[in-house]
Amino acid sequence: MGVPHISNSSDRSERWSRRGILAALGAVPTATLLTGCGSSADASQGAGATASVQAATRKAVVSVTPANGTTRAAFSSPVEVTVTDGTLASVKVTGNDGSTLTGSLNDARTRWTSSRNPYSGTVYTVTVTAQGGTEETTTFTTRSPGETFVGYFTPEANSTSGVGMPVSINFTHAVSDKAAVQRAITVTAEPAVEIVGHWFSDTRLDFRPETYWAAGTRITLGLRLKDVQGTDGVYGVQSKDVTFRIGREQISTVDLSSKEMVVRRDGATMATYPVSGGDSDHTTWSGIMVISERFKQTRMESSTVGLGDEYDISDVPHAQRLTTSGTFVHGNYWASTAVFGHQNTSHGCVGLHDAKGANDTSVDGYKFYESSMLGDVVIVKNSGEKTVAASNGLNGWNLSWSDWKAGSAL
């Protein structure tokens, strides 16, 4: 009986010895489970690193409005470029007419907006560079406007005019949004002076300073009417700058009481001429008038000014227009020389002695014509007639400065 006891004791001792060895070698099953938990944490850290790499290498996505390939894009909204998963490095927008659209980025550099709208009827190419060197090029074409208008301006570009010449613009279509149109037109002067626009009608806008221009002034007219909506569905087409200059100052004063005209240039009296004005049935407009047209010879017919068939003279010499309604200062060869300086016998014009053919340099009509230019001021007083309407010719100087400014749409 003693042998079996000894044998069992030996087996237990052997089993404990093996467990100790296995524990030392780290092969116990519970240790294996613990090691498994450690492996799960390491895998999680690896997935996070992969996601970070993917985010860093994600390609920026650029979007352009109007979209690529658009053929009838609106021209009433700015061009816009946006980017996701990145930032914008540069945006360039060029038109097939040679124009470019500048713009600005938001603080995050994820959105670019053009500073003005694109022009109508133009093909644009948009070149975008995003963070990381991503480049994208798109194109779109803006639609053409339906009905259009232009503004015909006086004086002509690069011309020289007298000190009374306003900048006068006549539009080919009635303007209902006067503020938008006037805002698109600038008139500036050197030396600088305040210049204000005045609407005489839906189709006419004039600009002038408070007093006559200074001699030698350089004036610039800026027209930015292209795609400006003057009225529903009607858009401007002009985008240009023109300049003209003011020459010497010449102001002539016609006194129909004394029947003489005094011509002053740059403040000094240059000449005095005997004249004949409108008779009692056809009085001459009084007020400040500006020479708006000049003809060495022209035909004058009474029927064109509502006077029936009272006269028709085919070769009136040295005629210079003062009103749209038909008032001129002109040469007169058909009246006796005794009339000038003594009687008012005309149908409303101011006449000076002249010769048939307009080539006699010795007569007053020739001399005054040769001394004059478009934009010169002619003031008529003591005519027995009321002051000419400011809109009758280029005669806005008859309005006070406050009344002139009241006609502005801005």
ABEGO torsion letter per residue (X at the ends): XAAAAAAAAAAAAAAAAAAAAAAAAGABAAAAAAAAAAAAAAAAAAAAAAAAAAAAABBBBBBBOBBBGBABBBAABBBBBBBBGEBBABBBBBBAAGBBBBBBBBAAGABBBBABBBBBGBBBBBBBBBBGGBBBBBBBBBBBBBBBBBBBBOBBBGBBBBAABBBBBBBABBBABAAAAAAABBBBBOBBBBBBBBBABAABBBBBBABBBBBGBBBBBBBBABGBBABBGBBBABBBBBBBBBBBBBBBBBBAAAGBBBBBBGGBBABBBBBBBBBAABBBBBEBBBBABBBABBBBBAAAAGAEAABBBABBBGBBBABAAGBBBBBBAABBAAABGABBABAGBBBBBBBBGGABAABAAAAAAAABBBGBBBBBBGAGBBBBBAABEBAAAABBAAAAAAABAX
